[in-house]
Amino acid sequence: MTQFLMTTWDGAGVTPPMMSVARALVERGHRVRVLADPVLAAEVAAVGAEHRPWTRAPHRTERTPETHFVEDYHADLAGGFARMRDRLAVGPVASFAADVREELERQPADVILSEVLLFGPLVAAEALGVPVVVLNSTINMIPAAGVPPFGMGLMPATDEAGRQRDDELAAAMTAAWDEALPALNAARAEQGLEPLEHVLDQARVAARVLVMTSRAFDFMGPLPPTVKHVGPRLVDPDWALGDWSPPAGEGPLVLVSLSCDFQDQENVLRRIVEAMGQLPVRALLTTGHGIDPSTITAPANVTVVRAAPHTEVLGEAQLVITHCGHGTTIKALAAGVPLVCLPMGRDQLDVAARVVHAGAGVRLDMIADPREIAAATRTVLADGSYRDAACRVASVIRDETASDLALAEIEAVVKERAALAV
């Protein structure tokens, strides 16, 4: 039995793939502890792992807008990034590292599995000499030649001007991360480590960075050998499972989903609902934890619920309208279902760019009005090329998920550690 310590946070779409990995390890006979927000205790228990709460590090004890300490939805693109960096990823790095170190001193682990945005666990792992695997539950964030910098929703460059654009923006992103370098190096000093030149250098300690998306979907470029695309985790959260009924009627089924957490998306949802009311479709809207379904007034052809098993719904759906969170997007593509994308922030601009690049959907601005949303819906439903493109991605995902590539890589790290100990 291998002892794993997983470190994660209540990041909406982050949780299902992280818990999927934890479940797979438990089912293989390993012991998994999950250091995470108290609000995630039920999800952790459901996969057979042991929950350990963050204490010093920022965390949520309930899912309300008031407890959403990152609050990146209140800002523009740059402001949202700064809040994520300063309130989650790097600003509180010393607190995350201290919690991880305390947990490892209470009970050692053979390998740490850490969500990609948390730098603190990497610092603690480096200080204690414990191998760490970074789990990236969205598209690749590691810089690669020929791939536009993460965060801005850009398409790959096709000429020298575009490549120069990418170089300049990559330098600007490195500088933006490095605004938090003093916090990172202070935490490293507390843990007995030498300072780094750049914040992103901390990722080099990882034995693996596992990118849990499809190679057929992501923009691919040369990456270090430790960075591996291992296919997506196509699981619904336990709280979304259960019976569901398709909306009544004969029109095509449209799934509408804009994050399971609060991202101030209520106005966008209302505009989508108004657009669906103009069309001969049946729409199923899932609000998740973030929005009370009773606050959304819908026409007769739109059913509003808190949750439904998306994987099952997608077996009947002809279209998905989404903010382009990676989880909803990749499940839609795995089912061969095209998308209308209204990205709001975080990784969503980049995920939407990949949908468009694949030919599997269209992208609108998040302020698009009902008329524009209705027109995009008509276009994607009427033009079979979008579904054909989604089906091409689906065929690759079927091959990637035929075996658990993430589990294989994690167990390979265990074997490498054992070999070094001999």
N, C-alpha and C positions, 0 to 999 in steps of 0.2 A: 504494500500500500504506500503510495506516494502522498506526501503532505503538500497540498497547494494552499497558498493564500491569495485570494483574488481581491483586488482593490478597485472599487468603482464608486459611482455617484448616481443620484437620481436624475438621470439625463434623458428622460422620456424614451426616445428610440434607442438609446444606448442599452437599456436594461434587458429587453428580450434576447438579443444576441449574446450578451454576457451571461445571462442565466442559461441559455442553451448550451454554452460551453461548459458551465458548471455542472449541468445535468449530465452531459455526456461523460465527464470525468467521474462523477459519482457512479454512473452506471457501469463504468469500467473498473470499479472497485477502489478508486482513489478517495482520499478524504479531502474535502474542500471546505475551507473557511472563507467567508466573504466579509471583508471589512467595508462597510457601506452605510449610507444614511439609515437612521432608524425606520424611516418610512418604507424601506425596502425589505423589512424583516419577513413579511409574508411571502414575497416573491422568492426570497432565498430559501425559506423553509420548504416551499413547494417543489424545489428541485432536489431536495435531500441534502442541502449543504447547511453549514452552521453559520448563523449570522453573528457578526461582531460589529458594534456600532462605532462610527467615528465619535471622538470626544473633543479633542482640540480642534480638529479640522472642521471647516464649514460643512453643515449638513442640514437636512430637513427632517422634522419630526411629524409634519403633516403636509398634505398637498393642497396648498392654498396660494393664491398670488402673493400674499404677504410673506410667505416663507421661501419664495423663489429668489435666493440670494444673488444669483447671477444677473437677472433682470436685463438680459441683453436685448430683449425686444423693445425696450424703451429708447433705443439709440439708433443712429444711422450705422452704416456698415463699420466705419472705423470705431465709433463709440461702442458698438456691440462687441467688437473684437477686444477692445481695451477692458471692458467689464469682464469678459470671459477670462482674459489673461490675468487680471489683477484680483478677481474674486474667486477663481477656481484653479486655473492651471498652474500659475507661477506665484502669484501674490502670497497665498497661504502655504507655499511649499514646505516651510519649516514645520507647520502644524501637521500636515499630512505625513511628512517624514517621521516626526516624533511619534505619531499614532502607530505607524507601521512598525517602527523599531520596538515600541513597547509591546505590540502584539507578538512580534517575533521572539522577543525575550521571554514573554509568557509561554509561548509554544512555538518552537522553530518550524520552518517550512522548507521543503526541498526546492520549490520554485515559487516565484511570485508571478501572478498574472494581473497586469494592470491596464485599466482603460486608458486610451491613448492621450487624453487631455490631462491626466494627473502626473505631474512631474515629481511630486514628493515621494511616492513609492519607489521611483527609480533612484532617487538620492539615497534612501534607506537601503535599498538592495545593493547598491554599489558599496556603501559603507560597511555592510555586513558580509559582503562576498556571496550573496545569494543570487543565482541566475534569475533574470526577469524576462518575461514574454509580454510584449505590448500587444493588446488586442484593440485593433482599429475597426470599429463597427460601421464605418462608412467608406467613402472612396479614399484612396491613398493620399496622405498628407506629406509624405517625405518628398522633398524636391527632387525632380528628375529632369534631365535634359529633354527638351521638346514638349514638356508638359507645362501649361501655364500655372503660375503660382496659385496656391489654394486660397480660396476665400472670396474671389471676385466674380465667379461665374463666367470666366473667359473661355473661348474656344482655342484650340491649338493654333499656334502661329503658322502661317503659310508662306511668309516672305521674310526678308531681312528686317523690315520695319517691325513686324510682329515679334520676331525673336529679340530685337532690341527692347521692345516693350516689356517682354517677359523678364529679361535680365534686370531692367530697371525696377520693375515691380517686385521681383524676388529680393533685390537688395533692400528695398523699402520694407518688405515684410520682415526680413531678418532684423532690420533696425527697430521695427515695432516690437518684435519679441524681446529684443535686447534692452528695451526700456525697463524690463523687469529683471535684468541681470543682477543688480545688487541684491534683490531678495533671494534669488537662486544661490548666489555665491555665499550669502550669509548663512543659508540653510546648510550648504555644503560644509562650511567652516564648523558649524555646530556638530556635524556628523564626522568631523575629522578628515574632510576631503579638500583637495586643492581647488582653487577657483577655475572656472571655465572662461573661454573667450566669448562664447555665444550661448544663449539659452538653448538653442536647438541641438547643441553638442551633447546635451544630457542624454538624448535618445541613443547615442552610440553605445551606451552600456548594455542595451537590450541584446539578449541572445537571439531573439526573433522579434520582428514586427509583423504580425499577421493581419493582412488587409482582408476583411471579411466582405468582399464584394466580388463581382465577376470580372474576369479579364476582358470579356466581350463588352462590358459596359464602361469600365474605367478608361481614362487616357493613360496609355502605357509608355514608359520610357525606361532607360537603364537605371536600375536600382541596386543598392548593395545586396550581396547574397543573403543577408539576414532578413531582408524585406520580401515577403512572399504573399501573393494573392492566393487565398485558400477557399474562395467561393463564399456565397452569402449563407446566413443562418435563416432559413425560411420558417420561422416559428411565430405563432401568435402568443401573446402573453396569456398566462393562465386566467387573468381577470376578464379577458375578452372571449373566452371559450363558452360554448353553450349553444342552444338551439336558436335558429333565426329563420325568419320567413321572408321570401322576396316580396317587395311591394306589389300590390295588386296591379293588374293591367297587362298590356301587350307590348309596350315600348321597350327599347333596349335598356338594360340595367346599368346604371351609373353609380359607382361607389365614390362618395365624397369623404375625404379624411384630411384634416389639417391639424396634425399633432395630437398625441394623447395627453399632452401637458399644456399648461397655460402659456400661450405666446401672444396674447392680446389679439386673437384671431377672430373674435366674434363678428366684427364688421365684415371681414372677408367672407365668413360663412354665410352671412345674411345676403350678400351680393350673389353668391353662388346659388343659394336657395331661390332667389328671385329669378335668376337665369334659368334654373331648371323648371320653374313654373311656366316659362315661355315655350317649352319644348315638349314633344311627344315622347318623353322618356319616363322611366321609373327610377327614382334616385333614392339611395340609402345613404344617409349621412351619419357617421359615427363621431361623437364629440370627445370621447376619452375622458380623462380626469379633469381636464382644464376648463371645460365649458359645461354648464348645466343644460341638458337637452331641452328643458322646459322654457328656456329663454329664447329658443329659436322657433319663430312662427313660420310654419311651412305650408305650402299648398298641398292639395290632395295627392299629387303624384310624388311627393317627397316624404319619406319616413325618416324621422330623427330619433336616434337611440344613442345611449352612452357607449355601447360596445357591441361588436359582432365579430365572429371569427373571420378575419379578412381572407385567410387562405381559402375558406369554403366559399365566401362571397365571390371571390375572383374566379372561381370555377364557372360562374354564370354571368359575370359582368362583361360588358363590351367596352367600358371606358372607366378610367379613374381620374378624378379631379382632386389634386393634392397640392400641398405646400412643397412637396418634394423632399420630405424627410426620407432618408435612405431606406428605412425599413419598408414603408408603404410602397415606395417606388420599385424596389428590387423584387418585392413580392408580386407586384403587378406585372413586371417584365417576365418573371419566372412563369407566370400564368399566360404569357403571350397577350397581355392586355395593354393597349396604348394609353397615353396620359395627356391631360391638360394640366400644366404646371403653373402654380402661382407662388414662387419662392418668397419667403419672408425674411430670411437671414440665416445665420449659422452656416452649415454646409449646404443649404438648400439651393443657393445659386449655382454651385458647382455641380450638384446632382442634376439640376434641371438642364444645365449645359450639356451634360452627357446624354440625357434623354433626347435632346434636339439633335445632337451630333449623331446618335444612333438612328435617327429618323423615326423614333418611336413615339413622338408626341410634339406638342407645341408649348412654348413658354410665353406667359403673359406677365405683365407687371402686377404686383400684389394690389395695386389700386385700380385694376381693370374694373370697368363697370359691368352690370349685368348683360348689357347688349354685347359687349366684347366677349364675355365668358360664354354666352349662348352661341355666338358665331363660331368660336373656337371649338366648342363641343360639336356643333353640326359638321364642321370641317373634318375633325378626326374620326367621327362616326361614319362619315360618308366616304372617306378616302381609305381604301383597303391597304395602301402602302404603309400606313402607320402600324396597323396590326401585323402586317408581314414583317416589319422591322422588329417589333416586339417579339414575334415568334422566333426570329433568328437569334436574339439574345437568349430566349428561353431554352433553345436547344443546347447552347453552351452551358447554361446553368445546370441543366439536367446532368451533363457529364461531370461538372465540377462538384455536384452534391451527391453523386453516386456513392462516394465514400466520404468520411469525415476528415478532410485534409487538415483542418485546424487541430483536431485531436492528434493526428499523426505527427504534426510538427511539435506540439507540446510534449508528447511522449519522447520524441527524438531529443529534445533538450534534457529531459530526465536522464536518458541514456548517456548523453554527452557528459553530464555532471558526474554520473556514476563512474564513467571511464576515467575521468580526471582524478577521482578519489582513489583509484586503485594504485 
